[in-house]
Amino acid sequence: MADTTTTFLTKEDYKVVIGDGAYQVVTQADEALRQAAEERAKQRIAGYLRPKYDIEAIFSARTDSRSAEVIGWMCDIALYDMSASVSGRMGMEIRKERYEKVMELLQQIPKGNYVPDLPLAIDAAGETIGFPMKYGSEQQLNNYW
């Protein structure tokens, strides 16, 4: 599997969330720090999406074919991670708030409470894999309630 982290996000993606000046401070102009934070963000997101979604397709997408939602999640998680290492913890409250919101949303995916518009994982037979999604309620077996 090719390393897609360093080319999935761009500096422009961060500017939407944080602005150029703050980006320079948070990343501390250290490309290795940014790449490490992005890899951790990717792995955290993949952990929630992997049971149902095609991780390789999601993170190998480029330019306009990337999911705007995944870009936002990844930026928020990576920025939270990077800002924790900045002296004075610049903007840590908003970073923490946004990080927590992303994590809450990601936790809803395996439960089926949130279904992102992402490529589904496919098995060798061409069938979708992952947890089954059920909507509505199943027929009750008794009338005690």
GUKELO-468449 format. One record per atom (N, C-alpha, C, CB): x, y, z; atom name; residue number from 1; residue in one letter. Coordinates in steps of 0.1 Angstrom, whole numbers, always signed. Glycine has a CB too. Example, Ala and Ser with C-alpha at 12.3 -4.5 7.8 and 13.67 -1.06 7.14 Angstrom:
// residues 2
<<+132, -57, +78>, N, 1, A>
<<+123, -45, +78>, CA, 1, A>
<<+132, -33, +78>, C, 1, A>
<<+113, -45, +90>, CB, 1, A>
<<+128, -22, +71>, N, 2, S>
<<+137, -11, +71>, CA, 2, S>
<<+129, +0, +79>, C, 2, S>
<<+141, -6, +57>, CB, 2, S>
//
This chain:
// residues 145
<<+8, -12, +0>, N, 1, M>
<<+0, +0, +0>, CA, 1, M>
<<+9, +12, +0>, C, 1, M>
<<-10, +0, +12>, CB, 1, M>
<<+6, +21, -9>, N, 2, A>
<<+14, +34, -10>, CA, 2, A>
<<+11, +43, +1>, C, 2, A>
<<+12, +40, -24>, CB, 2, A>
<<+21, +51, +5>, N, 3, D>
<<+18, +61, +15>, CA, 3, D>
<<+11, +73, +9>, C, 3, D>
<<+31, +66, +22>, CB, 3, D>
<<-2, +74, +13>, N, 4, T>
<<-11, +84, +6>, CA, 4, T>
<<-13, +96, +15>, C, 4, T>
<<-24, +79, +2>, CB, 4, T>
<<-8, +96, +28>, N, 5, T>
<<-11, +106, +37>, CA, 5, T>
<<-5, +120, +33>, C, 5, T>
<<-6, +103, +51>, CB, 5, T>
<<+7, +120, +29>, N, 6, T>
<<+14, +132, +26>, CA, 6, T>
<<+8, +139, +14>, C, 6, T>
<<+29, +130, +24>, CB, 6, T>
<<+1, +133, +6>, N, 7, T>
<<-5, +139, -6>, CA, 7, T>
<<-20, +140, -5>, C, 7, T>
<<-1, +132, -18>, CB, 7, T>
<<-26, +135, +5>, N, 8, F>
<<-41, +136, +7>, CA, 8, F>
<<-45, +150, +10>, C, 8, F>
<<-46, +126, +17>, CB, 8, F>
<<-39, +156, +21>, N, 9, L>
<<-42, +169, +25>, CA, 9, L>
<<-32, +179, +19>, C, 9, L>
<<-41, +170, +40>, CB, 9, L>
<<-37, +191, +17>, N, 10, T>
<<-28, +202, +12>, CA, 10, T>
<<-28, +213, +22>, C, 10, T>
<<-33, +207, -2>, CB, 10, T>
<<-19, +222, +20>, N, 11, K>
<<-18, +234, +29>, CA, 11, K>
<<-31, +242, +27>, C, 11, K>
<<-6, +243, +25>, CB, 11, K>
<<-37, +242, +15>, N, 12, E>
<<-49, +249, +12>, CA, 12, E>
<<-61, +244, +20>, C, 12, E>
<<-53, +249, -3>, CB, 12, E>
<<-61, +231, +23>, N, 13, D>
<<-72, +224, +31>, CA, 13, D>
<<-71, +230, +45>, C, 13, D>
<<-70, +209, +31>, CB, 13, D>
<<-60, +232, +50>, N, 14, Y>
<<-58, +238, +64>, CA, 14, Y>
<<-63, +252, +65>, C, 14, Y>
<<-44, +236, +69>, CB, 14, Y>
<<-60, +260, +54>, N, 15, K>
<<-64, +274, +54>, CA, 15, K>
<<-79, +276, +56>, C, 15, K>
<<-59, +280, +41>, CB, 15, K>
<<-87, +267, +51>, N, 16, V>
<<-101, +268, +53>, CA, 16, V>
<<-105, +267, +68>, C, 16, V>
<<-109, +257, +45>, CB, 16, V>
<<-97, +259, +75>, N, 17, V>
<<-100, +257, +89>, CA, 17, V>
<<-93, +266, +98>, C, 17, V>
<<-97, +243, +93>, CB, 17, V>
<<-81, +270, +95>, N, 18, I>
<<-73, +277, +105>, CA, 18, I>
<<-67, +290, +100>, C, 18, I>
<<-62, +269, +110>, CB, 18, I>
<<-65, +292, +87>, N, 19, G>
<<-58, +304, +82>, CA, 19, G>
<<-43, +302, +81>, C, 19, G>
<<-61, +316, +91>, CB, 19, G>
<<-37, +310, +73>, N, 20, D>
<<-23, +308, +69>, CA, 20, D>
<<-13, +311, +81>, C, 20, D>
<<-19, +316, +58>, CB, 20, D>
<<-15, +322, +88>, N, 21, G>
<<-6, +326, +99>, CA, 21, G>
<<-7, +315, +110>, C, 21, G>
<<-10, +339, +104>, CB, 21, G>
<<-19, +312, +114>, N, 22, A>
<<-20, +302, +125>, CA, 22, A>
<<-15, +288, +120>, C, 22, A>
<<-35, +301, +129>, CB, 22, A>
<<-17, +285, +108>, N, 23, Y>
<<-11, +272, +102>, CA, 23, Y>
<<+4, +272, +104>, C, 23, Y>
<<-15, +271, +87>, CB, 23, Y>
<<+11, +283, +101>, N, 24, Q>
<<+25, +283, +102>, CA, 24, Q>
<<+29, +281, +117>, C, 24, Q>
<<+31, +297, +97>, CB, 24, Q>
<<+22, +287, +126>, N, 25, V>
<<+25, +285, +140>, CA, 25, V>
<<+23, +271, +145>, C, 25, V>
<<+17, +295, +149>, CB, 25, V>
<<+11, +266, +142>, N, 26, V>
<<+8, +252, +146>, CA, 26, V>
<<+17, +242, +140>, C, 26, V>
<<-7, +249, +142>, CB, 26, V>
<<+20, +243, +128>, N, 27, T>
<<+29, +233, +122>, CA, 27, T>
<<+44, +235, +125>, C, 27, T>
<<+27, +233, +106>, CB, 27, T>
<<+46, +247, +131>, N, 28, Q>
<<+60, +251, +134>, CA, 28, Q>
<<+69, +250, +123>, C, 28, Q>
<<+65, +242, +146>, CB, 28, Q>
<<+64, +251, +110>, N, 29, A>
<<+71, +251, +98>, CA, 29, A>
<<+79, +237, +97>, C, 29, A>
<<+81, +263, +97>, CB, 29, A>
<<+74, +227, +103>, N, 30, D>
<<+81, +214, +103>, CA, 30, D>
<<+72, +204, +96>, C, 30, D>
<<+83, +209, +118>, CB, 30, D>
<<+77, +201, +84>, N, 31, E>
<<+69, +192, +75>, CA, 31, E>
<<+68, +178, +81>, C, 31, E>
<<+77, +190, +61>, CB, 31, E>
<<+78, +173, +88>, N, 32, A>
<<+77, +160, +94>, CA, 32, A>
<<+67, +160, +105>, C, 32, A>
<<+91, +156, +100>, CB, 32, A>
<<+65, +171, +113>, N, 33, L>
<<+55, +172, +123>, CA, 33, L>
<<+41, +171, +117>, C, 33, L>
<<+57, +185, +131>, CB, 33, L>
<<+39, +178, +106>, N, 34, R>
<<+26, +178, +99>, CA, 34, R>
<<+23, +164, +94>, C, 34, R>
<<+26, +188, +88>, CB, 34, R>
<<+33, +158, +87>, N, 35, Q>
<<+31, +145, +81>, CA, 35, Q>
<<+27, +134, +92>, C, 35, Q>
<<+43, +140, +73>, CB, 35, Q>
<<+34, +135, +103>, N, 36, A>
<<+32, +126, +114>, CA, 36, A>
<<+18, +128, +120>, C, 36, A>
<<+42, +127, +126>, CB, 36, A>
<<+13, +140, +122>, N, 37, A>
<<+0, +143, +127>, CA, 37, A>
<<-11, +139, +117>, C, 37, A>
<<-2, +158, +129>, CB, 37, A>
<<-8, +140, +104>, N, 38, E>
<<-17, +136, +94>, CA, 38, E>
<<-18, +120, +93>, C, 38, E>
<<-13, +141, +80>, CB, 38, E>
<<-7, +114, +95>, N, 39, E>
<<-8, +99, +95>, CA, 39, E>
<<-16, +94, +107>, C, 39, E>
<<+7, +93, +96>, CB, 39, E>
<<-14, +100, +119>, N, 40, R>
<<-22, +96, +131>, CA, 40, R>
<<-37, +99, +128>, C, 40, R>
<<-17, +104, +143>, CB, 40, R>
<<-40, +111, +122>, N, 41, A>
<<-54, +114, +119>, CA, 41, A>
<<-60, +104, +110>, C, 41, A>
<<-55, +128, +113>, CB, 41, A>
<<-52, +100, +99>, N, 42, K>
<<-57, +90, +89>, CA, 42, K>
<<-60, +77, +96>, C, 42, K>
<<-46, +88, +78>, CB, 42, K>
<<-51, +73, +105>, N, 43, Q>
<<-53, +60, +111>, CA, 43, Q>
<<-65, +60, +121>, C, 43, Q>
<<-40, +56, +119>, CB, 43, Q>
<<-67, +71, +127>, N, 44, R>
<<-78, +72, +136>, CA, 44, R>
<<-91, +72, +129>, C, 44, R>
<<-77, +85, +145>, CB, 44, R>
<<-92, +79, +118>, N, 45, I>
<<-104, +79, +109>, CA, 45, I>
<<-106, +65, +103>, C, 45, I>
<<-103, +90, +98>, CB, 45, I>
<<-95, +59, +98>, N, 46, A>
<<-96, +46, +92>, CA, 46, A>
<<-101, +36, +102>, C, 46, A>
<<-82, +42, +86>, CB, 46, A>
<<-98, +37, +114>, N, 47, G>
<<-102, +27, +124>, CA, 47, G>
<<-118, +27, +125>, C, 47, G>
<<-96, +31, +138>, CB, 47, G>
<<-124, +38, +123>, N, 48, Y>
<<-138, +39, +124>, CA, 48, Y>
<<-145, +35, +110>, C, 48, Y>
<<-143, +53, +127>, CB, 48, Y>
<<-138, +38, +99>, N, 49, L>
<<-144, +36, +86>, CA, 49, L>
<<-141, +22, +81>, C, 49, L>
<<-139, +46, +76>, CB, 49, L>
<<-131, +16, +85>, N, 50, R>
<<-126, +3, +79>, CA, 50, R>
<<-136, -8, +78>, C, 50, R>
<<-114, -2, +86>, CB, 50, R>
<<-145, -10, +88>, N, 51, P>
<<-155, -21, +88>, CA, 51, P>
<<-164, -20, +76>, C, 51, P>
<<-162, -21, +100>, CB, 51, P>
<<-166, -9, +70>, N, 52, K>
<<-176, -7, +60>, CA, 52, K>
<<-171, +0, +47>, C, 52, K>
<<-188, +1, +65>, CB, 52, K>
<<-161, +8, +48>, N, 53, Y>
<<-157, +17, +37>, CA, 53, Y>
<<-143, +13, +31>, C, 53, Y>
<<-157, +31, +41>, CB, 53, Y>
<<-141, +16, +19>, N, 54, D>
<<-129, +13, +12>, CA, 54, D>
<<-118, +24, +15>, C, 54, D>
<<-131, +13, -3>, CB, 54, D>
<<-110, +21, +25>, N, 55, I>
<<-100, +30, +30>, CA, 55, I>
<<-90, +34, +20>, C, 55, I>
<<-92, +24, +42>, CB, 55, I>
<<-85, +25, +12>, N, 56, E>
<<-76, +28, +1>, CA, 56, E>
<<-82, +38, -9>, C, 56, E>
<<-71, +15, -6>, CB, 56, E>
<<-94, +35, -13>, N, 57, A>
<<-100, +45, -23>, CA, 57, A>
<<-102, +59, -16>, C, 57, A>
<<-114, +39, -27>, CB, 57, A>
<<-106, +59, -4>, N, 58, I>
<<-108, +72, +3>, CA, 58, I>
<<-96, +80, +3>, C, 58, I>
<<-114, +70, +17>, CB, 58, I>
<<-85, +74, +8>, N, 59, F>
<<-72, +82, +11>, CA, 59, F>
<<-63, +82, -2>, C, 59, F>
<<-65, +75, +22>, CB, 59, F>
<<-66, +75, -12>, N, 60, S>
<<-58, +76, -24>, CA, 60, S>
<<-64, +86, -34>, C, 60, S>
<<-56, +63, -31>, CB, 60, S>
<<-76, +91, -31>, N, 61, A>
<<-83, +101, -39>, CA, 61, A>
<<-75, +114, -39>, C, 61, A>
<<-97, +104, -34>, CB, 61, A>
<<-75, +121, -51>, N, 62, R>
<<-68, +134, -52>, CA, 62, R>
<<-77, +145, -57>, C, 62, R>
<<-56, +132, -62>, CB, 62, R>
<<-73, +157, -55>, N, 63, T>
<<-80, +169, -59>, CA, 63, T>
<<-95, +169, -56>, C, 63, T>
<<-77, +172, -74>, CB, 63, T>
<<-103, +171, -66>, N, 64, D>
<<-117, +172, -64>, CA, 64, D>
<<-124, +159, -61>, C, 64, D>
<<-123, +178, -77>, CB, 64, D>
<<-118, +148, -63>, N, 65, S>
<<-125, +135, -60>, CA, 65, S>
<<-123, +132, -45>, C, 65, S>
<<-119, +124, -68>, CB, 65, S>
<<-116, +140, -37>, N, 66, R>
<<-115, +137, -23>, CA, 66, R>
<<-128, +141, -16>, C, 66, R>
<<-103, +145, -16>, CB, 66, R>
<<-131, +134, -5>, N, 67, S>
<<-143, +137, +3>, CA, 67, S>
<<-141, +149, +11>, C, 67, S>
<<-147, +125, +12>, CB, 67, S>
<<-149, +160, +9>, N, 68, A>
<<-147, +172, +17>, CA, 68, A>
<<-149, +169, +32>, C, 68, A>
<<-158, +183, +13>, CB, 68, A>
<<-158, +160, +35>, N, 69, E>
<<-160, +156, +49>, CA, 69, E>
<<-147, +150, +55>, C, 69, E>
<<-172, +147, +50>, CB, 69, E>
<<-141, +141, +48>, N, 70, V>
<<-129, +134, +53>, CA, 70, V>
<<-118, +144, +54>, C, 70, V>
<<-125, +122, +44>, CB, 70, V>
<<-117, +154, +45>, N, 71, I>
<<-107, +164, +46>, CA, 71, I>
<<-109, +172, +59>, C, 71, I>
<<-108, +174, +33>, CB, 71, I>
<<-121, +176, +61>, N, 72, G>
<<-124, +184, +74>, CA, 72, G>
<<-120, +176, +86>, C, 72, G>
<<-138, +188, +74>, CB, 72, G>
<<-125, +163, +86>, N, 73, W>
<<-121, +155, +98>, CA, 73, W>
<<-106, +154, +100>, C, 73, W>
<<-127, +141, +97>, CB, 73, W>
<<-99, +151, +89>, N, 74, M>
<<-85, +149, +90>, CA, 74, M>
<<-78, +162, +94>, C, 74, M>
<<-80, +144, +77>, CB, 74, M>
<<-82, +173, +89>, N, 75, C>
<<-76, +186, +93>, CA, 75, C>
<<-78, +189, +108>, C, 75, C>
<<-82, +198, +85>, CB, 75, C>
<<-91, +187, +113>, N, 76, D>
<<-94, +189, +127>, CA, 76, D>
<<-86, +180, +136>, C, 76, D>
<<-108, +188, +129>, CB, 76, D>
<<-84, +168, +133>, N, 77, I>
<<-77, +158, +141>, CA, 77, I>
<<-62, +162, +141>, C, 77, I>
<<-79, +144, +137>, CB, 77, I>
<<-57, +164, +129>, N, 78, A>
<<-42, +167, +127>, CA, 78, A>
<<-39, +180, +134>, C, 78, A>
<<-38, +168, +113>, CB, 78, A>
<<-47, +190, +133>, N, 79, L>
<<-45, +203, +139>, CA, 79, L>
<<-46, +202, +154>, C, 79, L>
<<-55, +214, +135>, CB, 79, L>
<<-55, +194, +159>, N, 80, Y>
<<-55, +192, +174>, CA, 80, Y>
<<-42, +186, +179>, C, 80, Y>
<<-67, +183, +177>, CB, 80, Y>
<<-38, +176, +171>, N, 81, D>
<<-25, +169, +175>, CA, 81, D>
<<-14, +178, +175>, C, 81, D>
<<-23, +157, +165>, CB, 81, D>
<<-13, +186, +164>, N, 82, M>
<<-1, +195, +163>, CA, 82, M>
<<-2, +207, +173>, C, 82, M>
<<-1, +201, +148>, CB, 82, M>
<<-14, +212, +176>, N, 83, S>
<<-15, +223, +185>, CA, 83, S>
<<-12, +219, +199>, C, 83, S>
<<-29, +229, +184>, CB, 83, S>
<<-12, +207, +202>, N, 84, A>
<<-9, +202, +216>, CA, 84, A>
<<+6, +204, +218>, C, 84, A>
<<-13, +187, +218>, CB, 84, A>
<<+14, +205, +208>, N, 85, S>
<<+29, +206, +209>, CA, 85, S>
<<+33, +220, +208>, C, 85, S>
<<+36, +198, +199>, CB, 85, S>
<<+24, +230, +206>, N, 86, V>
<<+28, +244, +204>, CA, 86, V>
<<+29, +250, +218>, C, 86, V>
<<+18, +251, +195>, CB, 86, V>
<<+40, +258, +220>, N, 87, S>
<<+41, +265, +233>, CA, 87, S>
<<+29, +275, +234>, C, 87, S>
<<+55, +272, +234>, CB, 87, S>
<<+23, +276, +246>, N, 88, G>
<<+12, +284, +248>, CA, 88, G>
<<-1, +278, +243>, C, 88, G>
<<+14, +297, +241>, CB, 88, G>
<<+0, +266, +236>, N, 89, R>
<<-11, +258, +231>, CA, 89, R>
<<-21, +267, +224>, C, 89, R>
<<-18, +251, +243>, CB, 89, R>
<<-16, +274, +214>, N, 90, M>
<<-24, +284, +206>, CA, 90, M>
<<-37, +278, +201>, C, 90, M>
<<-16, +289, +195>, CB, 90, M>
<<-48, +284, +205>, N, 91, G>
<<-61, +280, +200>, CA, 91, G>
<<-66, +266, +205>, C, 91, G>
<<-61, +281, +186>, CB, 91, G>
<<-60, +262, +216>, N, 92, M>
<<-63, +248, +220>, CA, 92, M>
<<-78, +245, +223>, C, 92, M>
<<-55, +244, +232>, CB, 92, M>
<<-85, +255, +228>, N, 93, E>
<<-99, +253, +232>, CA, 93, E>
<<-107, +250, +219>, C, 93, E>
<<-105, +265, +239>, CB, 93, E>
<<-106, +258, +209>, N, 94, I>
<<-113, +255, +197>, CA, 94, I>
<<-109, +243, +190>, C, 94, I>
<<-112, +267, +187>, CB, 94, I>
<<-96, +240, +190>, N, 95, R>
<<-91, +227, +184>, CA, 95, R>
<<-96, +215, +192>, C, 95, R>
<<-75, +227, +185>, CB, 95, R>
<<-97, +216, +205>, N, 96, K>
<<-102, +205, +213>, CA, 96, K>
<<-117, +203, +210>, C, 96, K>
<<-100, +208, +228>, CB, 96, K>
<<-124, +214, +209>, N, 97, E>
<<-139, +213, +207>, CA, 97, E>
<<-141, +207, +193>, C, 97, E>
<<-145, +227, +207>, CB, 97, E>
<<-134, +211, +183>, N, 98, R>
<<-136, +205, +169>, CA, 98, R>
<<-132, +191, +169>, C, 98, R>
<<-128, +214, +159>, CB, 98, R>
<<-121, +188, +176>, N, 99, Y>
<<-116, +174, +176>, CA, 99, Y>
<<-127, +165, +183>, C, 99, Y>
<<-103, +173, +184>, CB, 99, Y>
<<-132, +169, +194>, N, 100, E>
<<-143, +161, +201>, CA, 100, E>
<<-155, +159, +192>, C, 100, E>
<<-146, +168, +214>, CB, 100, E>
<<-159, +170, +185>, N, 101, K>
<<-170, +168, +176>, CA, 101, K>
<<-168, +158, +165>, C, 101, K>
<<-174, +182, +169>, CB, 101, K>
<<-156, +158, +159>, N, 102, V>
<<-152, +148, +149>, CA, 102, V>
<<-152, +134, +155>, C, 102, V>
<<-138, +151, +143>, CB, 102, V>
<<-147, +132, +167>, N, 103, M>
<<-146, +119, +173>, CA, 103, M>
<<-160, +114, +176>, C, 103, M>
<<-138, +120, +186>, CB, 103, M>
<<-169, +123, +181>, N, 104, E>
<<-183, +119, +184>, CA, 104, E>
<<-190, +114, +171>, C, 104, E>
<<-191, +131, +190>, CB, 104, E>
<<-188, +122, +160>, N, 105, L>
<<-194, +118, +147>, CA, 105, L>
<<-188, +105, +142>, C, 105, L>
<<-191, +129, +137>, CB, 105, L>
<<-175, +103, +143>, N, 106, L>
<<-169, +90, +138>, CA, 106, L>
<<-174, +78, +146>, C, 106, L>
<<-154, +91, +140>, CB, 106, L>
<<-177, +80, +159>, N, 107, Q>
<<-182, +70, +167>, CA, 107, Q>
<<-196, +66, +163>, C, 107, Q>
<<-182, +74, +182>, CB, 107, Q>
<<-203, +74, +157>, N, 108, Q>
<<-217, +71, +152>, CA, 108, Q>
<<-217, +62, +140>, C, 108, Q>
<<-225, +84, +149>, CB, 108, Q>
<<-206, +62, +132>, N, 109, I>
<<-206, +55, +119>, CA, 109, I>
<<-207, +40, +122>, C, 109, I>
<<-192, +58, +112>, CB, 109, I>
<<-199, +33, +130>, N, 110, P>
<<-201, +19, +132>, CA, 110, P>
<<-215, +15, +137>, C, 110, P>
<<-190, +14, +142>, CB, 110, P>
<<-221, +24, +144>, N, 111, K>
<<-235, +21, +150>, CA, 111, K>
<<-246, +23, +139>, C, 111, K>
<<-238, +31, +161>, CB, 111, K>
<<-242, +29, +127>, N, 112, G>
<<-252, +31, +117>, CA, 112, G>
<<-260, +43, +119>, C, 112, G>
<<-261, +19, +116>, CB, 112, G>
<<-256, +52, +129>, N, 113, N>
<<-264, +64, +131>, CA, 113, N>
<<-259, +75, +122>, C, 113, N>
<<-262, +68, +146>, CB, 113, N>
<<-248, +74, +116>, N, 114, Y>
<<-243, +83, +106>, CA, 114, Y>
<<-237, +76, +94>, C, 114, Y>
<<-233, +94, +112>, CB, 114, Y>
<<-241, +79, +82>, N, 115, V>
<<-236, +72, +70>, CA, 115, V>
<<-230, +82, +61>, C, 115, V>
<<-247, +64, +63>, CB, 115, V>
<<-216, +83, +61>, N, 116, P>
<<-210, +93, +52>, CA, 116, P>
<<-211, +88, +38>, C, 116, P>
<<-195, +95, +56>, CB, 116, P>
<<-210, +97, +28>, N, 117, D>
<<-210, +94, +14>, CA, 117, D>
<<-196, +91, +10>, C, 117, D>
<<-216, +106, +6>, CB, 117, D>
<<-192, +78, +12>, N, 118, L>
<<-179, +73, +9>, CA, 118, L>
<<-179, +60, +2>, C, 118, L>
<<-170, +72, +22>, CB, 118, L>
<<-169, +56, -6>, N, 119, P>
<<-169, +44, -13>, CA, 119, P>
<<-169, +32, -3>, C, 119, P>
<<-156, +42, -22>, CB, 119, P>
<<-179, +23, -6>, N, 120, L>
<<-180, +11, +3>, CA, 120, L>
<<-169, +1, +0>, C, 120, L>
<<-194, +4, +1>, CB, 120, L>
<<-165, -7, +10>, N, 121, A>
<<-156, -18, +8>, CA, 121, A>
<<-163, -29, +0>, C, 121, A>
<<-150, -23, +21>, CB, 121, A>
<<-156, -36, -9>, N, 122, I>
<<-161, -47, -17>, CA, 122, I>
<<-153, -59, -15>, C, 122, I>
<<-162, -42, -32>, CB, 122, I>
<<-160, -71, -14>, N, 123, D>
<<-152, -83, -12>, CA, 123, D>
<<-149, -89, -26>, C, 123, D>
<<-160, -94, -4>, CB, 123, D>
<<-142, -100, -26>, N, 124, A>
<<-138, -106, -39>, CA, 124, A>
<<-149, -110, -48>, C, 124, A>
<<-130, -119, -36>, CB, 124, A>
<<-161, -112, -43>, N, 125, A>
<<-173, -115, -51>, CA, 125, A>
<<-180, -103, -56>, C, 125, A>
<<-182, -124, -43>, CB, 125, A>
<<-175, -91, -52>, N, 126, G>
<<-181, -79, -56>, CA, 126, G>
<<-192, -74, -48>, C, 126, G>
<<-186, -80, -70>, CB, 126, G>
<<-194, -80, -36>, N, 127, E>
<<-204, -77, -26>, CA, 127, E>
<<-199, -67, -16>, C, 127, E>
<<-210, -89, -19>, CB, 127, E>
<<-207, -58, -11>, N, 128, T>
<<-203, -49, -1>, CA, 128, T>
<<-200, -56, +12>, C, 128, T>
<<-213, -37, +2>, CB, 128, T>
<<-191, -52, +20>, N, 129, I>
<<-188, -59, +32>, CA, 129, I>
<<-190, -49, +44>, C, 129, I>
<<-173, -64, +33>, CB, 129, I>
<<-189, -54, +56>, N, 130, G>
<<-191, -46, +68>, CA, 130, G>
<<-203, -49, +75>, C, 130, G>
<<-190, -31, +64>, CB, 130, G>
<<-206, -42, +85>, N, 131, F>
<<-217, -44, +93>, CA, 131, F>
<<-230, -42, +85>, C, 131, F>
<<-217, -35, +106>, CB, 131, F>
<<-241, -50, +88>, N, 132, P>
<<-253, -47, +81>, CA, 132, P>
<<-260, -35, +87>, C, 132, P>
<<-262, -60, +81>, CB, 132, P>
<<-266, -27, +78>, N, 133, M>
<<-274, -15, +83>, CA, 133, M>
<<-289, -19, +82>, C, 133, M>
<<-271, -3, +74>, CB, 133, M>
<<-296, -17, +93>, N, 134, K>
<<-310, -19, +94>, CA, 134, K>
<<-317, -6, +98>, C, 134, K>
<<-313, -30, +104>, CB, 134, K>
<<-327, -3, +91>, N, 135, Y>
<<-335, +9, +93>, CA, 135, Y>
<<-349, +5, +98>, C, 135, Y>
<<-335, +18, +81>, CB, 135, Y>
<<-355, +12, +107>, N, 136, G>
<<-368, +9, +111>, CA, 136, G>
<<-367, -1, +123>, C, 136, G>
<<-377, +3, +100>, CB, 136, G>
<<-377, -8, +126>, N, 137, S>
<<-377, -18, +137>, CA, 137, S>
<<-381, -32, +132>, C, 137, S>
<<-386, -13, +148>, CB, 137, S>
<<-376, -42, +139>, N, 138, E>
<<-379, -55, +135>, CA, 138, E>
<<-392, -59, +142>, C, 138, E>
<<-368, -65, +140>, CB, 138, E>
<<-398, -69, +136>, N, 139, Q>
<<-411, -74, +142>, CA, 139, Q>
<<-409, -79, +156>, C, 139, Q>
<<-417, -85, +132>, CB, 139, Q>
<<-418, -75, +165>, N, 140, Q>
<<-417, -80, +179>, CA, 140, Q>
<<-421, -94, +179>, C, 140, Q>
<<-425, -71, +188>, CB, 140, Q>
<<-415, -102, +188>, N, 141, L>
<<-418, -116, +189>, CA, 141, L>
<<-429, -118, +200>, C, 141, L>
<<-406, -124, +192>, CB, 141, L>
<<-431, -108, +209>, N, 142, N>
<<-441, -110, +219>, CA, 142, N>
<<-448, -96, +221>, C, 142, N>
<<-434, -114, +233>, CB, 142, N>
<<-459, -97, +228>, N, 143, N>
<<-467, -85, +230>, CA, 143, N>
<<-467, -80, +245>, C, 143, N>
<<-481, -87, +225>, CB, 143, N>
<<-456, -84, +252>, N, 144, Y>
<<-455, -80, +266>, CA, 144, Y>
<<-453, -65, +268>, C, 144, Y>
<<-444, -88, +272>, CB, 144, Y>
<<-448, -58, +259>, N, 145, W>
<<-445, -44, +261>, CA, 145, W>
<<-455, -36, +255>, C, 145, W>
<<-432, -40, +256>, CB, 145, W>
//
